Amino acid sequence: MAYNIELADKVRERLSKVPDIKVEEKKMFGGLAFLVNEKMCINISHDNLMCRYNPEKEEEVAEKIGFLPMIMRGKQLKEYCYVEPIGFQKPSDFEYWIKICLDYNKVAKASKKK
């Protein structure tokens, strides 16, 4: 499992400032996932963020620098993307990605328990 520890610490620190949420860290998708209120919210994969966002924002997020669609089995996964480091170097860009993940987390469906 390879993920950027400094980036994980940065996400961890930012999420710790959000009131009234429960954060759980879990090894998923070959990286480190941050589950917020039992739902996958944001993930660190190598040096990239993997973000879960409202699919209604697809056009908006696709225009952001560093955006990469998440492709699984030859198909783009809606509501997920990767963001390369250039896309979150500036504090305002990092905040943008955290915010859209947290905003969607409030309405996203939780995965079924196994």
C-alpha positions as CSV (number, residue, x, y, z in Angstrom):
1,M,0.0,0.0,0.0
2,A,1.5,3.2,-1.1
3,Y,0.2,6.6,-0.1
4,N,1.8,10.0,0.8
5,I,2.0,10.2,4.6
6,E,2.3,14.0,4.6
7,L,-0.8,14.3,2.5
8,A,-2.7,11.9,4.8
9,D,-1.6,14.0,7.8
10,K,-2.9,17.2,6.0
11,V,-6.3,15.6,5.3
12,R,-6.4,14.2,8.9
13,E,-5.7,17.6,10.3
14,R,-8.3,19.3,8.2
15,L,-11.0,16.8,9.0
16,S,-10.2,17.1,12.7
17,K,-11.4,20.7,12.5
18,V,-14.9,19.7,11.3
19,P,-17.4,19.6,14.2
20,D,-19.9,16.8,14.7
21,I,-18.4,14.2,12.4
22,K,-17.0,10.8,13.0
23,V,-13.8,10.0,11.0
24,E,-12.5,6.5,10.5
25,E,-9.4,5.7,8.6
26,K,-9.3,2.5,6.6
27,K,-7.0,0.9,4.1
28,M,-9.0,0.8,0.8
29,F,-8.4,1.2,-2.9
30,G,-4.7,0.7,-2.5
31,G,-4.4,3.7,-0.3
32,L,-5.8,5.3,2.9
33,A,-9.5,6.1,3.0
34,F,-11.1,8.6,5.3
35,L,-14.7,7.6,6.1
36,V,-16.8,10.3,7.4
37,N,-19.9,9.2,9.3
38,E,-19.4,5.7,8.0
39,K,-19.2,6.8,4.3
40,M,-16.2,6.9,2.1
41,C,-15.3,10.6,1.7
42,I,-11.8,11.1,0.6
43,N,-8.8,8.8,-0.1
44,I,-5.1,9.2,-0.4
45,S,-3.7,7.1,-3.2
46,H,0.1,7.5,-3.8
47,D,0.4,11.3,-4.1
48,N,-3.1,11.9,-5.3
49,L,-6.4,12.6,-3.6
50,M,-9.3,10.4,-4.6
51,C,-12.4,12.4,-4.1
52,R,-16.1,11.4,-3.8
53,Y,-18.3,14.3,-5.0
54,N,-21.8,15.0,-6.1
55,P,-22.1,13.7,-9.7
56,E,-24.1,16.8,-10.5
57,K,-20.8,18.7,-10.2
58,E,-19.1,16.6,-12.9
59,E,-18.6,19.4,-15.4
60,E,-17.3,21.7,-12.7
61,V,-14.8,19.3,-11.2
62,A,-13.6,18.0,-14.6
63,E,-12.4,21.6,-15.5
64,K,-10.2,21.7,-12.4
65,I,-6.4,21.5,-12.8
66,G,-5.2,18.0,-11.7
67,F,-8.6,16.3,-12.3
68,L,-8.4,12.7,-13.5
69,P,-11.5,10.6,-14.0
70,M,-11.6,7.4,-12.0
71,I,-11.7,4.5,-14.4
72,M,-12.6,0.9,-13.3
73,R,-13.1,-2.0,-15.6
74,G,-13.0,0.4,-18.6
75,K,-15.7,2.7,-17.3
76,Q,-15.6,6.0,-15.6
77,L,-17.0,5.9,-12.0
78,K,-19.4,8.7,-11.5
79,E,-19.0,10.7,-8.3
80,Y,-15.3,9.7,-7.9
81,C,-12.1,11.2,-9.3
82,Y,-8.4,11.5,-8.7
83,V,-6.7,14.8,-8.2
84,E,-3.0,15.1,-9.0
85,P,-0.9,17.2,-6.6
86,I,-0.9,20.2,-8.9
87,G,-4.6,20.4,-8.3
88,F,-4.4,20.9,-4.6
89,Q,-1.0,22.7,-4.1
90,K,-2.7,26.0,-3.2
91,P,-4.5,26.1,0.1
92,S,-7.7,27.3,-1.6
93,D,-7.6,24.4,-4.1
94,F,-7.0,21.9,-1.3
95,E,-10.0,23.4,0.6
96,Y,-12.1,23.2,-2.5
97,W,-11.6,19.4,-2.8
98,I,-12.2,18.8,0.9
99,K,-15.3,20.9,0.9
100,I,-17.0,19.2,-2.1
101,C,-16.2,15.8,-0.5
102,L,-17.7,16.8,2.8
103,D,-20.7,18.5,1.2
104,Y,-21.5,15.3,-0.7
105,N,-20.9,13.1,2.3
106,K,-23.9,14.7,4.0
107,V,-26.3,13.3,1.3
108,A,-24.3,10.3,-0.2
109,K,-25.5,6.8,0.4
110,A,-23.5,4.6,2.6
111,S,-22.2,1.3,1.2
112,K,-24.1,-1.8,2.2
113,K,-22.6,-3.6,5.2
114,K,-21.1,-7.0,4.5
